[in-house]
Amino acid sequence: MREKEHFRDELDRLSERFPGREAIELAEAADVLGCCYKTLQRDNKFPKIKIRGKWVVPLVRLASYLA
């Protein structure tokens, strides 16, 4: 499967903003996107995962979503 055209650019940008992290909290993702936490929480297509009652967003999935 081929990467989306701007996937690497988005992943590099996210990695610079969150160095050494594989995932970020949903609130941080909302800040990156400039939207409300609740909006992302309700969005079934947004690439979030619930771990121990807390929503997290893997950077690779977020980069793919943004690309």
MIDREN-612605 format. One line per field, with one value per atom (N, C-alpha, C): x, y, z; atom name; residue in one letter; residue number from 1. Coordinates in Angstrom, 2 decimals. Example, Ala and Ser with C-alpha at 12.3 -4.5 7.8 and 13.67 -1.06 7.14 Angstrom:
u	[13.19:12.30:13.20:12.85:13.67:12.90]
v	[-5.69:-4.50:-3.30:-2.25:-1.06:0.03]
w	[7.80:7.80:7.80:7.08:7.14:7.87]
seke	[N:CA:C:N:CA:C]
fifi	[A:A:A:S:S:S]
balo	[1:1:1:2:2:2]
***
This chain:
u	[0.84:0.00:0.89:0.57:1.33:0.95:1.93:1.66:0.90:0.10:-0.55:0.51:0.23:1.21:1.90:1.17:1.75:1.94:1.85:1.97:3.28:4.42:5.73:5.87:5.38:5.45:4.67:3.48:2.64:3.29:3.83:4.46:5.69:6.48:7.66:7.25:6.20:5.71:5.22:4.48:3.97:5.10:6.08:7.23:8.06:8.16:8.87:8.12:6.81:6.00:5.92:5.97:5.87:7.04:8.27:9.45:9.44:9.82:9.94:8.63:7.52:6.22:5.61:4.94:4.24:2.78:2.24:0.83:0.69:-0.42:-0.72:-2.13:-2.42:-3.76:-4.73:-5.99:-7.01:-7.08:-6.86:-6.87:-5.73:-4.57:-3.45:-3.77:-4.44:-4.84:-5.84:-6.74:-7.71:-6.99:-5.94:-5.15:-4.44:-3.88:-3.20:-4.18:-5.38:-6.38:-7.18:-7.05:-7.79:-9.28:-9.63:-11.05:-11.29:-12.50:-12.91:-12.66:-12.24:-12.03:-13.29:-14.42:-15.69:-16.01:-15.64:-15.88:-15.12:-13.85:-13.05:-13.52:-13.96:-14.43:-15.66:-16.53:-17.76:-17.55:-16.46:-16.21:-15.74:-16.57:-16.24:-15.16:-14.90:-13.89:-12.50:-12.44:-11.16:-10.36:-9.05:-8.23:-7.80:-8.74:-8.45:-8.61:-7.95:-8.02:-8.26:-9.14:-9.38:-8.54:-7.65:-6.79:-6.99:-7.47:-7.73:-8.58:-9.60:-10.54:-10.06:-8.92:-8.37:-8.20:-8.61:-8.46:-7.05:-6.42:-5.11:-5.16:-4.23:-4.19:-2.76:-2.57:-1.24:-0.81:0.43:0.90:0.87:1.17:1.15:-0.25:-1.23:-2.63:-3.09:-2.66:-3.03:-2.40:-1.15:-0.47:-1.20:-1.62:-2.37:-3.70:-4.38:-5.66:-5.51:-4.43:-4.20:-3.76:-3.09:-2.61:-3.78]
v	[-1.18:0.00:1.25:2.18:3.43:4.43:5.19:6.28:7.39:8.10:9.28:10.32:11.19:12.13:12.97:13.51:14.41:13.77:12.43:11.72:12.02:11.90:12.13:13.56:14.53:15.92:16.10:15.52:15.64:14.92:13.73:12.97:13.70:14.27:15.05:16.25:16.95:18.12:17.73:16.63:16.17:15.68:15.02:14.52:15.66:16.74:17.93:18.57:18.60:19.23:18.37:17.04:16.09:15.11:15.58:14.71:13.53:12.36:11.16:10.52:10.95:10.39:9.65:8.56:7.77:8.16:8.72:9.10:10.36:11.05:12.26:12.13:12.96:12.96:13.63:13.29:13.84:15.37:15.91:17.36:18.01:17.35:17.87:17.83:16.77:16.67:17.77:18.06:19.14:20.47:20.67:21.89:21.99:20.88:20.85:21.24:20.72:20.95:22.23:22.83:24.07:23.84:22.72:22.44:22.01:21.67:21.31:19.83:19.52:18.15:17.31:17.85:17.12:16.77:17.65:17.38:16.13:16.04:14.87:13.62:13.80:12.67:12.03:12.84:12.35:11.84:12.24:11.89:10.44:9.57:8.15:7.87:8.80:8.60:9.11:9.87:10.39:9.25:9.17:8.02:8.05:7.85:7.85:6.43:6.19:4.90:5.17:4.40:4.57:3.55:4.05:3.20:3.56:2.58:2.79:4.02:4.21:5.31:6.66:6.67:7.93:7.84:8.87:8.90:9.34:8.56:8.91:8.81:9.51:9.52:9.18:8.02:7.68:8.68:9.16:10.17:9.68:8.40:7.86:7.93:7.56:7.62:9.05:9.94:11.35:11.93:11.59:12.06:11.56:10.30:9.74:10.45:10.71:11.41:12.82:13.51:14.88:14.91:13.85:13.80:13.55]
w	[0.00:0.00:0.00:-0.83:-0.95:0.13:0.55:1.50:0.78:1.54:0.98:0.67:-0.27:-0.79:0.28:1.23:2.22:3.59:3.64:4.91:5.62:4.93:5.55:6.09:5.32:5.77:7.07:7.12:8.32:9.51:9.27:10.35:10.88:9.99:10.41:11.25:10.81:11.54:12.93:13.02:14.32:15.21:14.63:15.40:15.96:15.22:15.71:16.88:16.76:17.81:19.07:18.89:20.01:19.95:20.21:20.07:21.04:20.51:21.33:21.72:21.14:21.51:20.33:20.62:19.61:19.51:20.60:20.65:21.50:21.27:22.04:22.61:23.59:24.16:23.20:23.33:22.44:22.55:23.73:23.90:23.11:23.05:22.27:20.77:20.34:18.94:18.59:19.51:19.29:19.15:19.95:19.86:18.52:18.04:16.74:15.63:15.71:14.66:14.86:16.02:16.29:16.44:17.07:17.28:18.71:19.01:20.36:20.64:21.85:22.31:22.09:22.44:22.32:20.87:19.95:18.53:18.10:18.50:18.14:18.87:20.10:20.89:20.24:19.66:19.03:17.60:16.98:15.58:15.46:14.91:14.80:13.76:12.86:11.83:12.26:13.35:13.81:14.45:14.15:14.58:16.05:16.93:18.36:18.92:20.04:20.72:22.20:22.81:24.24:25.00:25.86:26.66:28.12:28.88:30.31:30.58:29.78:29.96:29.45:28.77:28.27:26.76:26.04:24.59:24.20:23.32:22.77:21.25:20.60:19.14:18.70:18.06:17.55:16.48:16.55:15.60:14.16:13.95:12.58:12.00:12.80:12.33:12.11:12.98:12.82:11.56:11.28:10.07:8.82:8.85:7.72:7.55:8.65:8.64:8.04:8.42:7.93:6.47:6.03:4.64:3.73]
seke	[N:CA:C:N:CA:C:N:CA:C:N:CA:C:N:CA:C:N:CA:C:N:CA:C:N:CA:C:N:CA:C:N:CA:C:N:CA:C:N:CA:C:N:CA:C:N:CA:C:N:CA:C:N:CA:C:N:CA:C:N:CA:C:N:CA:C:N:CA:C:N:CA:C:N:CA:C:N:CA:C:N:CA:C:N:CA:C:N:CA:C:N:CA:C:N:CA:C:N:CA:C:N:CA:C:N:CA:C:N:CA:C:N:CA:C:N:CA:C:N:CA:C:N:CA:C:N:CA:C:N:CA:C:N:CA:C:N:CA:C:N:CA:C:N:CA:C:N:CA:C:N:CA:C:N:CA:C:N:CA:C:N:CA:C:N:CA:C:N:CA:C:N:CA:C:N:CA:C:N:CA:C:N:CA:C:N:CA:C:N:CA:C:N:CA:C:N:CA:C:N:CA:C:N:CA:C:N:CA:C:N:CA:C:N:CA:C:N:CA:C:N:CA:C:N:CA:C:N:CA:C:N:CA:C]
fifi	[M:M:M:R:R:R:E:E:E:K:K:K:E:E:E:H:H:H:F:F:F:R:R:R:D:D:D:E:E:E:L:L:L:D:D:D:R:R:R:L:L:L:S:S:S:E:E:E:R:R:R:F:F:F:P:P:P:G:G:G:R:R:R:E:E:E:A:A:A:I:I:I:E:E:E:L:L:L:A:A:A:E:E:E:A:A:A:A:A:A:D:D:D:V:V:V:L:L:L:G:G:G:C:C:C:C:C:C:Y:Y:Y:K:K:K:T:T:T:L:L:L:Q:Q:Q:R:R:R:D:D:D:N:N:N:K:K:K:F:F:F:P:P:P:K:K:K:I:I:I:K:K:K:I:I:I:R:R:R:G:G:G:K:K:K:W:W:W:V:V:V:V:V:V:P:P:P:L:L:L:V:V:V:R:R:R:L:L:L:A:A:A:S:S:S:Y:Y:Y:L:L:L:A:A:A]
balo	[1:1:1:2:2:2:3:3:3:4:4:4:5:5:5:6:6:6:7:7:7:8:8:8:9:9:9:10:10:10:11:11:11:12:12:12:13:13:13:14:14:14:15:15:15:16:16:16:17:17:17:18:18:18:19:19:19:20:20:20:21:21:21:22:22:22:23:23:23:24:24:24:25:25:25:26:26:26:27:27:27:28:28:28:29:29:29:30:30:30:31:31:31:32:32:32:33:33:33:34:34:34:35:35:35:36:36:36:37:37:37:38:38:38:39:39:39:40:40:40:41:41:41:42:42:42:43:43:43:44:44:44:45:45:45:46:46:46:47:47:47:48:48:48:49:49:49:50:50:50:51:51:51:52:52:52:53:53:53:54:54:54:55:55:55:56:56:56:57:57:57:58:58:58:59:59:59:60:60:60:61:61:61:62:62:62:63:63:63:64:64:64:65:65:65:66:66:66:67:67:67]
***
